[in-house]
Amino acid sequence: MKKIVWILILLILPVLLLKLTFVLTIITLVMIYSIAAIGLNLIMGYVGQISIGHAAFMSIGAYTSAIFVLRFDVPILVGVILGTLLSFIFGIILGFPALRLSGFYLAIATMGFGIAVEQIMGAWENVTGGHIGIRNIPFYDFANNDLLKYYFVFAILFISYYIFDSLINGKYGRAWKTIRENEKAAVAMGINLSKYKVLGFAIGSAFSGLAGALYAHVVGYISPADFGLAKSLDLLTIVVIGGLGLNFGPFFGSIIYTGLPFFLSRTEISLSIVFGSLLIVVVLFMPRGIGYYVYLLELKYLSKISAWIRRGRKMRGKLIKTRIGNIHYLESGQGENNILFVHGNFASSLWYKELMNLLPENYKAFALDLPNFGYSDPIDNISIHSYAEALNAFVEAVNLDKFILVGHSLGGAVVIDYLINYSEKVEKLILVDPAPIDGLKTPEESYPILELYRNNPELLKKAIKAIAPTYTNDNFFDEAVSDALRMNPKCFTENARALEKINYTKEVKKINTPVTVIWGDKDIILSKEQMEKTSKAFKNGKLITLSGIGHSPILEAPDRVLNVVIQ
């Protein structure tokens, strides 16, 4: 959601600044330097290599695009692509010898490459125009050239960030981060150091070449001095100030680097002193970069507004009054066979909506929000047994007699507790990736994170998506987050405490009700050993393993779960 907000702001902003063309140009340059900084951030923040000559790749991209467009009359977009590709190739060429270097020696080598490129561009007068540079580099000729430049650069920035974000959150990103932290560990895990280091350096170089090509066409003039050692140090400053290893760090660094000269242009303050002082302050007191602390600010405070808005979504089901308060539920079907679904932690009846739509005609299903969840009333006593008693109050209110009972995750513990006390009402019990029979211990260091979920929809959404890795309906996750944010605030941590206290191993031994445990083998919370122990604790228990499914088979494989329920 935050990304969408930023995209909308950047799309609307130029319309508001049509008469302030200079400001529009400044923002365009911010985006260009962001692309260059993305490349350097990839190399330094994720691969763990050092580059102090990164502006050389901007130079290669800028001169390549300018020369091809001016002398060979190729389209501007083609020139930009060629500049990016040539920077990628030079990144590979420099990346291989860089494999043998690290730390100070790699820094010197990259600095030497940057100086060499600057000197070559200055000496190659017949091609590059020498130290005078190249003037009158064209851009698309439209009525409002500045506006077109803005949207052109914005579109490329959007694509660049998408590619970068996909890389660092995929297998390449995991490999780069492992190499950055410990090369020996990376080798032990089967990561090819040469391949990933060279590829990371080359891709980072390509981003800078792309930025250089855009710079040439936006500014209209380039010279070797524009991409000298000073520019390389500027890029390094942008990345460090913004935050090394943060995917959004380059944007904050670029805003400061490009914006400060604009605000200080009419003063006598030295920019070198300002940037030097800022760099010292960041290194000493904000070592993770300004972007990291902006993120913390948003995480702790600004996201509360979004969380408050999300809690206000309209109720989708029915309310029924019970002896413990109002309970919200979904109902489906008119058949004579009854099924009752109980959700897990950070969940609601919504999680069963898709599965309930698949029910045969001879079944009738109910899915409730437990007290303290969704749209049901809160209760003071937060415990698994209290939830089980509330479940019984709902059963009484809707006049259920004999039914199939299904529980997922925390709901698994709730239905086990219910079965122990009201086994005569349960035809059979289905446990879907349930809390283990002897409780689930949450590491103490995880509780501060659980607290953060209360007011941070984006963080909560990531956590929910992680337990359903093969489910891709993003609209569902948005609704699920809204329901999760309606939880009793105490429950964000106290539900985990409640799961630590349970142990039903002895109580279930005397129960004859058929019990089936369904477990997804990609579950990141529960192990196979825990599920085997849970199924074996029952007299008539069995375990069914679903291959390639995570912690939430009710979402990821609803048809397979339903087959087990109704068979």
Sequence and secondary structure as in RCSB ss.txt:
>XXXX:A:sequence
MKKIVWILILLILPVLLLKLTFVLTIITLVMIYSIAAIGLNLIMGYVGQISIGHAAFMSIGAYTSAIFVLRFDVP
ILVGVILGTLLSFIFGIILGFPALRLSGFYLAIATMGFGIAVEQIMGAWENVTGGHIGIRNIPFYDFANNDLLKY
YFVFAILFISYYIFDSLINGKYGRAWKTIRENEKAAVAMGINLSKYKVLGFAIGSAFSGLAGALYAHVVGYISPA
DFGLAKSLDLLTIVVIGGLGLNFGPFFGSIIYTGLPFFLSRTEISLSIVFGSLLIVVVLFMPRGIGYYVYLLELK
YLSKISAWIRRGRKMRGKLIKTRIGNIHYLESGQGENNILFVHGNFASSLWYKELMNLLPENYKAFALDLPNFGY
SDPIDNISIHSYAEALNAFVEAVNLDKFILVGHSLGGAVVIDYLINYSEKVEKLILVDPAPIDGLKTPEESYPIL
ELYRNNPELLKKAIKAIAPTYTNDNFFDEAVSDALRMNPKCFTENARALEKINYTKEVKKINTPVTVIWGDKDII
LSKEQMEKTSKAFKNGKLITLSGIGHSPILEAPDRVLNVVIQ
>XXXX:A:secstr
 HHHHHHHHHHHHHHHTTT HHHHHHHHHHHHHHHHHHHHHIIIIII    S THHHHHHHHHHHHHHHHHS   
HHHHHHHHHHHHHHHHHHHHHHHTT  HHHHHHHHHHHHHHHHHHHHH HHHH GGG B        SSHHHHHH
HHHHHHHHHHHHHHHHHHTSHHHHHHHHHHH HHHHHHTT  HHHHHHHHHHHHHHHHHHHHHHHHHHHS B GG
GGSHHHHHHHHHHHHHH TT TTHHHHHHHHHHHHHHHHTTS   HHHHHHHHHHHHHHH TT HHHHHHHHIII
IIHHHHHHHHTT    SEEEEETTEEEEEEEE   SEEEEEE  TT  GGGGHHHHTT  TTEEEEEE  TTSTT
S   S  SHHHHHHHHHHHHHHTT  SEEEEEEEHHHHHHHHHHHHHGGGEEEEEEEEE  TT     GGGHHHH
HHHTT HHHHHHHHHHTSTT   HHHHHHHHHHHTTS TTHHHHHHHHHHH   TTGGGG  S EEEEEETT SS
  HHHHHHHHHTSTTEEEEEETT  S HHHH HHHHHHHHH 
